[in-house]
Amino acid sequence: MKNYEFIVVGSGGGGATVAWVLAKAGFRVALLEQGADMSRMVRTSEKTFNPEMHDEYRFRIERPDPKRRPRGDYNTFRTDARYSAIPLGKLGGWTGTALGGGSLLWGAWALRALPVDLRLGTLYRELGIDAELKSQGYNVQDWPISHAELEPYFDVAETFLAVSGNRDVTTKAINQTQWFKEFSGLAAFKNSGNWNPKLPFPLPPYTTTPVGELFAWMAKNGKNPTSLTPLPTAIVSPSANSYSTRAQLAKVLKDWSADKPGFWQSGAETLWSERVRDACNLCGFCGEYVCWGGRSPKSGGAASTLPELSDLPEVADVITAAKAYEITYDERTRRAKGVRYLDTSDPDAPKEVTLAADNVIVSCGAIQTARLLLMSGQPTGLGNSSGCVGRFCTFHLFGLGATCVLPEKFQGYLHGEFGHTGTLVSFDHYFMKDDVSDRWVKGGIITSIAKKNPMEVADSLVRGGLSGEKLLQKMELNSRTVELRYTGDDLPHYSNIVDLDPNCVDEYGFPVARITRRLGPQEDLMYKLASKRMRDLFAPLSSHGVNLDDPAVFNTAPAQVDLFGDHQMGTCRMGENPAESVVDRYCRLHDVKNVFVLDTSFMPSGMGLNPMVTTVANALRVGTWIVEEHRKGRSFN
């Protein structure tokens, strides 16, 4: 049996990234993934296009194993601890159960956390609303790390993710918002970090789709004009011929002159291969699909760190079909000893496997990471002396948005198949002011999207009883429906928790994760304010005959409390006080110094945007720290 220096459980944005850093530094690493390697389905030596990846029914409706999750891995849900939880079933959430994890299936909206996201607790205190939030059960903490600590790793993360965008336009759009101008005088805001990154994005902006052009017209012609910017996108821009990660990394490392750690001083030619990636061809099968492009246009672990990891077979083992169920622990030394998992290569005849390691890194997604820790180190769970493992979970307000059916003259205009689901984005509503209470409410970004996945819509309509001509009429409307999607930031609340369901197990006998979540007054107010603003954005369409008072034409939708997607955050919050947090500033368990948590679980609070770039940047930060500590002869005791 091999004795690894590090076992990494989970191959998503955090796990794949830190596994690459450690293996590149020469450590013996095992990367465990409970799903399969989907890249073997995507391309073969005979062809570069695999039509199987464009099977909407299979991927959006059936959600087959192992892409979404292994059989029986069903979360349960309840809105209050007084109630019994019920299984969510197949439609209860999206998970990236395949090599690459969530980074394989994500929508590629690539925004780094804003400086204020890391100082939200202090901002609320300065605004005088922290006492009200606490009385409502919210617990908003500052991150124990600074935005400046993450900044060089943001640059590297954007390099690995081949982010397409316009830095100057994005920065200007943020700096011109009402909330930015009003907060600029606050100490918490001014001292939160650098609001004007100087390095351009690696690639030019992603092509603006017809939906983006429509959004731009609406934003310009509304009563209160809205600033828009091309959505930073982790896809090789269609306007680029190709993309060399090594070449861009060389630029970043050259600019990173001050306090550059030794690991990064070896240079891009040593750190990265000569692999070149292809530009996107605008097929539209991005979010929730596996990119079939010949040389990985869509970014994620499968397009970046995982191929690099495959170049290091002497130190790195990538093990798929490995369902981890326990981190083994020595109570005498108070250290983890390794990981136990089921080899589910044959799911009907699983084999128990134990791997030994000096250190364990957990990166299973916030729900499954909490579940694994709670199944380890019984009776209360590993790293859970504070009782905070699983608590303060946030998920973003999925489903929050507005849709509008355009008149018949727009038939054929939207072309939802072009590109990915996003195109232009507004930061104007990252914070919103309530005119009634005269207080600020945390919101998020608004992004324009076309209605994709018509088969999924048709399936839901058929299940609702529609057929024949009525079904066809509804589907005709779907082809000219435009949507604004609001990425609302739900605040951490003590009662929102992931724990183990005492009544429900998976097919292997392990307790499933039980999610207890309800939306509070902060989220209700956000929906009220966001609905009005989204309606205002659609108002210019009235000149084209759109009646926003007709519910068959225009409607807003609140968040779905039981929809748990890729944006799972906060179940192992980072903090300096072991009594109120789970991991320290280097994402080590306070209770067990050789166990790290490196997915979105560590985030003390969320953000009003996709967390992938921040997750990758933090994994780079912590991985680099681990390497430098070992070079200094320090161990994690």
C-alpha positions as CSV (number, residue, x, y, z in Angstrom):
1,M,0.0,0.0,0.0
2,K,1.4,3.4,-1.0
3,N,2.0,6.0,1.6
4,Y,1.0,9.3,0.1
5,E,2.0,12.7,1.5
6,F,-1.4,14.1,0.4
7,I,-4.7,12.6,-0.4
8,V,-7.1,15.0,-2.1
9,V,-10.8,14.0,-2.0
10,G,-12.7,15.6,-4.9
11,S,-11.4,16.8,-8.2
12,G,-13.3,20.1,-8.7
13,G,-11.9,23.6,-9.0
14,G,-10.2,23.5,-5.6
15,G,-9.2,19.8,-5.5
16,A,-7.7,19.6,-9.0
17,T,-5.8,22.8,-8.5
18,V,-4.2,22.0,-5.2
19,A,-3.4,18.5,-6.3
20,W,-1.5,20.0,-9.3
21,V,0.4,22.4,-7.1
22,L,1.5,19.7,-4.7
23,A,2.4,17.2,-7.3
24,K,4.3,19.8,-9.3
25,A,6.3,20.5,-6.1
26,G,7.2,16.8,-5.9
27,F,4.8,15.5,-3.3
28,R,3.2,12.1,-3.6
29,V,-0.4,12.8,-4.2
30,A,-3.6,10.7,-4.7
31,L,-6.6,12.5,-6.1
32,L,-9.9,10.7,-5.4
33,E,-13.0,11.2,-7.5
34,Q,-16.3,9.4,-6.9
35,G,-17.3,9.8,-10.6
36,A,-15.8,8.7,-13.9
37,D,-13.5,10.3,-16.4
38,M,-16.0,11.9,-18.8
39,S,-13.2,13.0,-21.2
40,R,-13.0,9.5,-22.5
41,M,-16.5,9.9,-23.8
42,V,-15.9,13.3,-25.3
43,R,-13.1,12.7,-27.8
44,T,-11.3,9.8,-29.4
45,S,-8.4,9.5,-31.7
46,E,-10.7,9.1,-34.7
47,K,-12.8,12.2,-34.3
48,T,-12.8,15.6,-32.6
49,F,-16.6,16.0,-32.5
50,N,-18.8,13.7,-30.5
51,P,-22.5,14.3,-31.1
52,E,-23.3,12.3,-27.9
53,M,-22.4,15.5,-25.9
54,H,-25.2,17.3,-27.6
55,D,-27.9,14.9,-26.4
56,E,-30.0,17.4,-24.4
57,Y,-32.5,14.8,-23.2
58,R,-29.8,12.6,-21.8
59,F,-27.8,15.3,-20.0
60,R,-30.6,17.8,-19.0
61,I,-33.4,15.4,-18.2
62,E,-32.1,12.0,-17.4
63,R,-28.9,13.4,-15.8
64,P,-27.2,10.0,-16.1
65,D,-24.7,8.4,-13.8
66,P,-22.0,9.1,-13.2
67,K,-22.2,12.7,-14.7
68,R,-24.5,14.1,-12.1
69,R,-23.9,11.8,-9.1
70,P,-23.6,8.1,-8.3
71,R,-26.7,6.1,-7.8
72,G,-28.5,6.6,-4.5
73,D,-26.6,9.7,-3.5
74,Y,-29.8,11.6,-2.6
75,N,-29.8,14.6,-0.3
76,T,-32.8,15.2,1.8
77,F,-34.4,18.6,2.5
78,R,-36.5,20.5,5.1
79,T,-37.2,24.1,5.7
80,D,-37.2,23.9,9.5
81,A,-35.5,21.7,12.1
82,R,-39.0,20.9,13.5
83,Y,-39.9,19.0,10.3
84,S,-38.8,15.7,8.9
85,A,-36.7,15.9,5.8
86,I,-37.8,14.4,2.5
87,P,-35.6,13.1,-0.3
88,L,-34.9,15.8,-3.0
89,G,-34.7,13.2,-5.8
90,K,-33.0,13.8,-9.1
91,L,-34.2,17.3,-9.6
92,G,-33.2,18.6,-6.2
93,G,-29.8,19.9,-7.2
94,W,-27.0,19.7,-9.7
95,T,-23.7,18.2,-8.7
96,G,-20.5,17.6,-10.7
97,T,-19.9,13.9,-10.1
98,A,-17.2,13.2,-12.6
99,L,-13.5,13.9,-13.0
100,G,-13.3,17.7,-12.8
101,G,-16.3,18.0,-10.5
102,G,-18.3,21.2,-10.7
103,S,-15.6,22.8,-12.9
104,L,-16.6,20.3,-15.6
105,L,-20.3,21.4,-15.8
106,W,-20.3,25.0,-14.6
107,G,-21.5,27.9,-16.8
108,A,-18.1,29.5,-17.0
109,W,-19.1,32.8,-15.5
110,A,-15.6,33.8,-14.3
111,L,-15.6,36.7,-11.8
112,R,-13.2,37.1,-8.9
113,A,-14.7,38.1,-5.5
114,L,-14.9,41.8,-5.1
115,P,-12.9,43.3,-2.2
116,V,-16.0,44.2,-0.2
117,D,-17.1,40.5,-0.3
118,L,-14.3,39.7,2.2
119,R,-15.2,42.6,4.5
120,L,-19.0,42.3,4.5
121,G,-19.2,42.1,8.3
122,T,-17.3,45.3,8.9
123,L,-19.3,47.1,6.1
124,Y,-22.6,46.2,7.8
125,R,-21.3,47.5,11.1
126,E,-20.3,50.8,9.5
127,L,-23.7,51.0,7.8
128,G,-25.4,50.4,11.2
129,I,-27.4,47.4,10.2
130,D,-25.4,44.5,11.8
131,A,-27.5,44.5,14.9
132,E,-30.7,44.1,12.9
133,L,-29.2,41.2,10.9
134,K,-28.1,39.5,14.1
135,S,-31.5,39.8,15.6
136,Q,-32.8,38.0,12.5
137,G,-30.4,35.1,13.0
138,Y,-27.8,36.1,10.4
139,N,-24.1,35.8,11.2
140,V,-22.0,37.8,8.7
141,Q,-18.2,37.5,9.4
142,D,-15.2,39.1,7.7
143,W,-12.8,36.7,6.0
144,P,-9.6,36.3,8.1
145,I,-7.6,36.8,4.9
146,S,-7.3,39.9,2.8
147,H,-8.2,40.5,-0.8
148,A,-4.5,41.5,-1.4
149,E,-3.4,38.0,-0.3
150,L,-5.6,36.5,-3.0
151,E,-4.8,39.0,-5.7
152,P,-1.7,37.4,-7.3
153,Y,-3.6,34.1,-7.3
154,F,-6.6,35.6,-8.9
155,D,-4.3,36.5,-11.8
156,V,-3.0,32.9,-12.0
157,A,-6.5,31.5,-11.7
158,E,-7.7,33.6,-14.6
159,T,-4.8,32.3,-16.6
160,F,-5.6,28.7,-15.9
161,L,-9.3,29.4,-16.7
162,A,-8.5,31.4,-19.9
163,V,-10.8,34.2,-18.9
164,S,-12.1,36.3,-21.8
165,G,-13.1,39.8,-20.9
166,N,-12.3,43.5,-20.8
167,R,-10.7,44.5,-17.5
168,D,-10.9,48.3,-18.1
169,V,-14.6,48.2,-19.0
170,T,-15.4,45.9,-16.1
171,T,-13.6,48.0,-13.6
172,K,-15.3,51.2,-14.9
173,A,-18.7,49.6,-14.8
174,I,-18.2,48.7,-11.1
175,N,-16.7,52.1,-10.1
176,Q,-19.7,53.9,-11.7
177,T,-22.3,52.2,-9.7
178,Q,-24.3,54.0,-7.1
179,W,-23.3,51.7,-4.3
180,F,-19.6,52.1,-5.1
181,K,-19.8,55.9,-5.1
182,E,-21.8,55.9,-1.8
183,F,-19.5,53.4,0.0
184,S,-16.2,55.0,-1.2
185,G,-16.1,57.1,1.9
186,L,-16.4,54.2,4.3
187,A,-13.2,52.9,5.9
188,A,-14.3,49.3,5.5
189,F,-14.7,49.9,1.8
190,K,-11.6,51.9,1.1
191,N,-9.4,49.4,3.0
192,S,-11.0,46.3,1.6
193,G,-8.6,45.8,-1.3
194,N,-7.6,46.8,-4.8
195,W,-10.6,47.9,-6.9
196,N,-8.6,48.5,-10.0
197,P,-6.6,45.4,-11.1
198,K,-4.1,46.4,-13.7
199,L,-3.5,43.1,-15.5
200,P,-5.8,42.6,-18.5
201,F,-7.9,39.5,-18.8
202,P,-5.9,36.8,-20.7
203,L,-8.2,37.0,-23.7
204,P,-10.5,39.6,-25.4
205,P,-14.2,39.6,-24.5
206,Y,-16.4,36.7,-25.5
207,T,-18.6,37.5,-28.5
208,T,-21.7,39.5,-27.7
209,T,-24.7,37.4,-28.6
210,P,-28.1,38.7,-30.0
211,V,-29.4,38.5,-26.4
212,G,-26.6,40.6,-25.3
213,E,-27.3,43.2,-28.0
214,L,-30.9,43.3,-26.8
215,F,-29.9,43.7,-23.2
216,A,-27.5,46.5,-24.2
217,W,-30.4,48.3,-25.9
218,M,-32.7,47.9,-22.9
219,A,-30.0,49.1,-20.5
220,K,-29.3,52.2,-22.6
221,N,-32.9,53.2,-23.2
222,G,-34.4,52.6,-19.7
223,K,-35.5,55.3,-17.3
224,N,-32.3,54.7,-15.2
225,P,-29.6,53.7,-17.7
226,T,-27.6,50.6,-16.5
227,S,-23.9,50.1,-17.0
228,L,-23.0,46.8,-18.6
229,T,-19.8,45.0,-19.2
230,P,-18.9,41.8,-21.2
231,L,-19.3,38.9,-18.8
232,P,-15.8,37.6,-17.9
233,T,-16.0,34.1,-19.3
234,A,-13.8,31.1,-18.7
235,I,-14.0,30.0,-22.4
236,V,-11.3,30.6,-25.0
237,S,-12.8,33.6,-26.8
238,P,-14.1,32.9,-30.3
239,S,-12.1,35.9,-31.5
240,A,-8.9,34.1,-30.4
241,N,-7.1,31.7,-32.7
242,S,-6.0,29.6,-29.8
243,Y,-4.7,29.9,-26.2
244,S,-1.4,29.1,-24.6
245,T,-1.6,28.8,-20.8
246,R,2.2,28.8,-20.6
247,A,2.5,32.1,-22.5
248,Q,0.0,33.9,-20.4
249,L,1.4,32.4,-17.2
250,A,4.8,33.9,-18.2
251,K,3.2,37.3,-18.4
252,V,1.6,37.0,-15.0
253,L,4.8,35.7,-13.3
254,K,6.8,38.6,-14.8
255,D,4.3,41.1,-13.4
256,W,4.3,39.3,-10.0
257,S,7.5,40.9,-8.8
258,A,7.0,41.5,-5.1
259,D,7.2,38.6,-2.6
260,K,6.8,35.9,-5.2
261,P,7.0,32.5,-3.5
262,G,9.7,30.1,-4.5
263,F,7.3,27.7,-6.1
264,W,6.4,30.3,-8.7
265,Q,10.0,31.5,-9.3
266,S,10.8,28.5,-11.4
267,G,9.1,30.1,-14.4
268,A,6.3,29.2,-16.7
269,E,8.3,26.9,-18.9
270,T,9.0,24.7,-15.9
271,L,5.6,24.9,-14.4
272,W,3.4,24.4,-17.5
273,S,3.4,22.3,-20.6
274,E,3.2,23.5,-24.2
275,R,-0.5,22.5,-24.5
276,V,-2.5,24.8,-26.7
277,R,-6.3,25.2,-26.4
278,D,-8.8,25.9,-29.2
279,A,-11.2,28.8,-29.5
280,C,-14.9,28.3,-28.8
281,N,-17.1,27.7,-31.9
282,L,-20.3,29.0,-30.3
283,C,-22.1,25.7,-30.2
284,G,-24.0,26.7,-27.1
285,F,-23.5,23.4,-25.2
286,C,-21.6,24.8,-22.2
287,G,-23.3,25.0,-18.8
288,E,-24.5,21.6,-17.6
289,Y,-22.7,19.9,-20.5
290,V,-19.2,18.6,-21.2
291,C,-17.4,20.7,-23.8
292,W,-16.7,18.5,-26.8
293,G,-14.2,20.9,-28.4
294,G,-11.1,19.2,-29.8
295,R,-8.7,21.1,-27.5
296,S,-10.8,22.2,-24.5
297,P,-12.3,25.6,-25.3
298,K,-14.3,25.6,-22.1
299,S,-12.2,25.9,-18.9
300,G,-12.1,23.9,-15.8
301,G,-9.9,21.3,-14.2
302,A,-10.4,18.9,-17.1
303,A,-9.0,21.6,-19.5
304,S,-6.1,22.8,-17.3
305,T,-4.7,21.2,-14.1
306,L,-5.9,17.6,-14.6
307,P,-4.1,17.2,-18.0
308,E,-1.0,18.7,-16.3
309,L,-1.4,16.3,-13.4
310,S,-1.4,13.4,-15.9
311,D,2.1,14.4,-16.9
312,L,3.3,13.6,-13.4
313,P,2.6,9.8,-13.0
314,E,5.7,9.3,-10.8
315,V,4.1,11.4,-8.0
316,A,0.4,11.7,-8.8
317,D,-2.3,9.0,-8.9
318,V,-5.8,10.0,-10.1
319,I,-8.3,7.4,-8.9
320,T,-11.9,7.5,-10.2
321,A,-14.9,5.6,-9.0
322,A,-13.7,6.2,-5.4
323,K,-16.5,7.0,-3.0
324,A,-14.8,8.3,0.1
325,Y,-16.7,7.6,3.3
326,E,-14.3,8.2,6.1
327,I,-11.2,10.2,7.0
328,T,-9.3,7.9,9.4
329,Y,-8.2,9.5,12.6
330,D,-5.8,8.7,15.4
331,E,-7.2,10.1,18.6
332,R,-3.8,9.7,20.4
333,T,-1.9,11.9,17.9
334,R,-4.9,14.0,16.9
335,R,-4.0,13.5,13.3
336,A,-5.7,12.1,10.3
337,K,-4.1,8.9,9.0
338,G,-5.7,8.6,5.5
339,V,-9.0,7.9,3.7
340,R,-11.3,5.0,3.4
341,Y,-13.3,4.7,0.2
342,L,-15.4,2.3,-1.8
343,D,-14.1,1.3,-5.2
344,T,-17.4,1.4,-7.2
345,S,-15.9,0.5,-10.6
346,D,-18.5,-2.3,-10.3
347,P,-21.3,-0.5,-8.4
348,D,-23.0,-3.7,-7.6
349,A,-19.8,-5.2,-6.0
350,P,-18.0,-2.3,-4.2
351,K,-14.6,-2.9,-2.7
352,E,-13.4,-1.3,0.5
353,V,-10.0,0.5,0.1
354,T,-7.9,2.2,2.7
355,L,-5.2,4.7,1.7
356,A,-2.6,6.1,4.1
357,A,-1.4,9.7,4.0
358,D,0.4,12.3,6.0
359,N,-2.2,14.9,5.1
360,V,-5.8,14.9,3.8
361,I,-7.4,17.6,1.7
362,V,-11.2,17.6,1.4
363,S,-12.8,19.2,-1.7
364,C,-16.1,17.5,-2.3
365,G,-18.4,20.6,-2.5
366,A,-19.8,22.2,0.5
367,I,-22.6,19.7,1.0
368,Q,-20.6,16.5,0.6
369,T,-17.5,17.9,2.4
370,A,-19.6,18.5,5.5
371,R,-21.1,15.0,5.1
372,L,-17.7,13.4,4.9
373,L,-16.3,15.2,7.9
374,L,-19.5,14.4,9.9
375,M,-19.1,10.7,9.0
376,S,-15.5,10.7,10.3
377,G,-14.2,11.1,13.8
378,Q,-17.4,10.1,15.4
379,P,-19.4,10.7,17.5
380,T,-19.6,14.5,16.6
381,G,-17.6,14.5,13.4
382,L,-14.1,15.4,12.5
383,G,-13.2,19.0,13.2
384,N,-16.5,19.7,14.7
385,S,-15.7,20.8,18.3
386,S,-17.3,24.2,17.6
387,G,-20.4,22.5,16.2
388,C,-20.0,24.6,13.1
389,V,-19.4,21.9,10.5
390,G,-22.3,22.2,8.1
391,R,-23.7,25.4,9.5
392,F,-24.0,28.8,7.8
393,C,-24.4,27.2,4.4
394,T,-25.3,29.5,1.5
395,F,-26.3,28.5,-2.0
396,H,-27.2,31.7,-3.9
397,L,-30.8,32.5,-4.8
398,F,-31.1,30.1,-7.7
399,G,-34.2,30.7,-9.8
400,L,-34.4,34.4,-9.0
401,G,-34.9,36.4,-12.2
402,A,-37.3,37.7,-14.7
403,T,-38.5,36.4,-18.1
404,C,-40.2,38.3,-21.0
405,V,-41.8,36.9,-24.1
406,L,-41.0,39.0,-27.2
407,P,-43.5,39.8,-29.9
408,E,-43.8,37.5,-33.0
409,K,-41.6,39.9,-35.0
410,F,-38.7,38.8,-32.9
411,Q,-39.1,35.2,-33.9
412,G,-35.7,33.8,-34.8
413,Y,-33.8,36.7,-33.3
414,L,-32.6,35.4,-29.9
415,H,-30.6,32.4,-31.1
416,G,-30.1,30.9,-27.7
417,E,-27.8,28.2,-29.2
418,F,-25.1,30.8,-29.7
419,G,-22.4,30.7,-27.1
420,H,-22.9,30.0,-23.4
421,T,-25.7,31.2,-21.2
422,G,-24.3,34.6,-20.3
423,T,-23.2,37.5,-22.4
424,L,-23.4,40.9,-20.7
425,V,-23.5,41.6,-17.0
426,S,-24.5,44.5,-14.7
427,F,-23.0,45.2,-11.3
428,D,-25.4,48.1,-10.6
429,H,-27.5,45.9,-8.3
430,Y,-24.7,44.3,-6.3
431,F,-26.0,46.3,-3.5
432,M,-29.5,47.9,-3.6
433,K,-31.0,50.6,-1.5
434,D,-34.4,50.2,0.0
435,D,-36.2,53.5,-0.3
436,V,-38.6,52.6,2.5
437,S,-36.0,51.8,5.2
438,D,-33.2,53.8,3.6
439,R,-30.8,50.8,4.1
440,W,-28.6,48.9,1.8
441,V,-29.3,45.2,0.9
442,K,-26.7,42.9,-0.5
443,G,-27.7,41.7,-4.0
444,G,-25.6,40.3,-6.9
445,I,-25.0,40.6,-10.6
446,I,-27.7,40.6,-13.3
447,T,-26.9,38.7,-16.4
448,S,-28.8,38.4,-19.7
449,I,-29.4,34.9,-21.0
450,A,-31.4,33.2,-23.8
451,K,-33.8,30.4,-23.0
452,K,-31.8,27.3,-23.8
453,N,-32.7,23.6,-23.4
454,P,-36.1,23.5,-25.1
455,M,-36.4,19.8,-24.5
456,E,-36.2,20.3,-20.8
457,V,-39.0,22.9,-21.0
458,A,-41.1,20.6,-23.2
459,D,-40.6,17.7,-20.8
460,S,-41.9,19.9,-17.8
461,L,-44.9,21.0,-19.9
462,V,-45.8,17.4,-20.8
463,R,-45.5,16.4,-17.2
464,G,-47.9,19.2,-16.4
465,G,-50.5,17.8,-18.8
466,L,-49.9,19.8,-22.0
467,S,-49.9,18.1,-25.4
468,G,-50.7,18.6,-29.0
469,E,-51.3,22.1,-30.3
470,K,-51.1,23.7,-26.9
471,L,-47.7,22.2,-26.3
472,L,-46.5,23.5,-29.6
473,Q,-47.8,27.0,-28.9
474,K,-46.0,27.1,-25.6
475,M,-42.8,25.9,-27.2
476,E,-43.0,28.6,-29.9
477,L,-43.1,31.2,-27.1
478,N,-40.1,29.6,-25.5
479,S,-38.0,30.3,-28.6
480,R,-38.6,34.1,-28.2
481,T,-38.3,34.3,-24.4
482,V,-35.4,36.3,-22.9
483,E,-34.4,36.1,-19.3
484,L,-32.5,38.2,-16.8
485,R,-30.8,36.1,-14.2
486,Y,-30.0,37.5,-10.8
487,T,-27.2,35.9,-8.8
488,G,-28.5,36.9,-5.4
489,D,-26.2,36.5,-2.4
490,D,-28.0,34.8,0.5
491,L,-26.4,35.7,3.8
492,P,-25.1,33.0,6.3
493,H,-27.7,32.0,8.8
494,Y,-27.2,29.8,11.9
495,S,-30.3,27.7,11.2
496,N,-29.2,26.8,7.6
497,I,-27.2,23.7,8.0
498,V,-26.0,20.5,6.4
499,D,-25.9,17.4,8.7
500,L,-26.5,13.7,8.5
501,D,-30.0,12.4,8.0
502,P,-30.7,9.9,10.8
503,N,-33.5,8.2,8.7
504,C,-32.1,8.0,5.2
505,V,-29.1,6.2,3.8
506,D,-27.7,5.7,0.3
507,E,-27.5,2.3,-1.4
508,Y,-24.2,1.5,0.5
509,G,-25.7,2.2,3.9
510,F,-24.1,5.6,4.5
511,P,-26.3,8.4,5.9
512,V,-27.1,11.0,3.2
513,A,-26.7,14.7,3.7
514,R,-29.8,16.5,5.2
515,I,-30.1,20.2,4.2
516,T,-32.2,22.5,6.4
517,R,-32.7,25.8,4.8
518,R,-35.1,28.7,4.7
519,L,-35.0,32.1,3.2
520,G,-35.1,34.9,5.7
521,P,-36.2,38.6,5.6
522,Q,-32.9,39.6,3.9
523,E,-33.6,37.4,1.0
524,D,-37.3,38.4,0.8
525,L,-36.4,42.0,0.7
526,M,-33.8,41.3,-2.0
527,Y,-36.4,39.7,-4.2
528,K,-38.8,42.7,-3.7
529,L,-36.1,45.2,-4.7
530,A,-34.6,43.0,-7.5
531,S,-38.0,42.4,-9.1
532,K,-38.7,46.1,-9.5
533,R,-35.2,46.7,-11.0
534,M,-35.6,43.9,-13.4
535,R,-39.0,45.2,-14.5
536,D,-37.4,48.6,-15.0
537,L,-34.8,47.0,-17.3
538,F,-37.5,45.5,-19.5
539,A,-39.5,48.7,-19.6
540,P,-38.0,49.9,-23.0
541,L,-39.6,46.9,-24.7
542,S,-43.0,48.6,-24.3
543,S,-42.2,50.6,-27.4
544,H,-42.2,47.2,-29.3
545,G,-45.6,46.2,-28.0
546,V,-44.5,44.3,-24.9
547,N,-47.1,44.5,-22.1
548,L,-45.3,44.0,-18.8
549,D,-48.6,43.9,-16.9
550,D,-49.6,40.7,-18.8
551,P,-48.4,37.7,-16.7
552,A,-48.3,35.6,-19.9
553,V,-45.7,38.0,-21.2
554,F,-43.6,39.1,-18.2
555,N,-43.0,37.7,-14.8
556,T,-40.5,37.6,-12.1
557,A,-39.7,34.5,-10.0
558,P,-38.4,34.2,-6.5
559,A,-35.6,31.9,-5.5
560,Q,-36.2,28.2,-5.1
561,V,-35.4,27.3,-1.6
562,D,-34.8,23.7,-2.4
563,L,-32.5,24.1,-5.4
564,F,-28.9,23.4,-4.5
565,G,-26.5,23.8,-7.3
566,D,-22.8,24.3,-7.9
567,H,-22.7,27.4,-5.8
568,Q,-22.6,25.6,-2.4
569,M,-20.7,27.7,0.2
570,G,-19.9,28.1,3.8
571,T,-20.3,24.8,5.6
572,C,-16.8,24.8,7.0
573,R,-16.3,28.5,7.5
574,M,-12.8,30.0,7.9
575,G,-12.0,32.1,11.0
576,E,-9.4,32.8,13.6
577,N,-11.7,31.8,16.5
578,P,-11.9,28.0,16.8
579,A,-15.2,28.3,18.8
580,E,-16.9,30.0,15.9
581,S,-15.3,28.5,12.8
582,V,-14.1,25.2,11.4
583,V,-10.8,26.0,9.5
584,D,-8.1,28.6,10.0
585,R,-6.7,31.1,7.5
586,Y,-4.9,28.3,5.7
587,C,-8.0,26.2,5.6
588,R,-6.8,23.7,8.1
589,L,-9.2,22.2,10.6
590,H,-8.7,23.9,13.9
591,D,-9.0,20.5,15.6
592,V,-6.9,18.4,13.1
593,K,-3.9,20.3,11.7
594,N,-3.2,17.9,8.9
595,V,-6.7,18.1,7.3
596,F,-7.5,20.9,4.9
597,V,-10.8,22.0,3.3
598,L,-10.3,23.6,-0.1
599,D,-13.6,23.9,-1.9
600,T,-16.2,26.6,-1.4
601,S,-16.9,25.3,2.1
602,F,-14.3,27.6,3.6
603,M,-16.1,30.8,2.7
604,P,-17.4,32.7,5.8
605,S,-19.9,34.5,3.6
606,G,-20.9,34.2,-0.1
607,M,-20.7,36.7,-2.9
608,G,-23.1,37.8,-5.5
609,L,-21.3,36.0,-8.3
610,N,-20.0,32.6,-9.3
611,P,-17.4,31.4,-6.8
612,M,-15.2,29.3,-9.1
613,V,-12.4,31.9,-9.7
614,T,-12.1,32.6,-6.0
615,T,-12.1,28.9,-5.2
616,V,-9.2,28.2,-7.6
617,A,-7.3,31.3,-6.4
618,N,-7.6,30.2,-2.8
619,A,-6.5,26.6,-3.6
620,L,-3.4,28.1,-5.3
621,R,-2.8,30.3,-2.2
622,V,-3.1,27.4,0.3
623,G,-1.2,25.0,-2.0
624,T,1.6,27.5,-2.3
625,W,1.7,28.0,1.4
626,I,1.9,24.2,2.0
627,V,4.9,23.9,-0.4
628,E,6.7,26.9,1.2
629,E,6.2,25.6,4.7
630,H,7.6,22.2,3.7
631,R,10.6,23.9,2.1
632,K,11.2,25.6,5.5
633,G,11.1,22.2,7.2
634,R,7.8,22.8,9.0
635,S,5.1,20.1,9.3
636,F,1.5,20.4,10.3
637,N,1.3,19.4,13.9
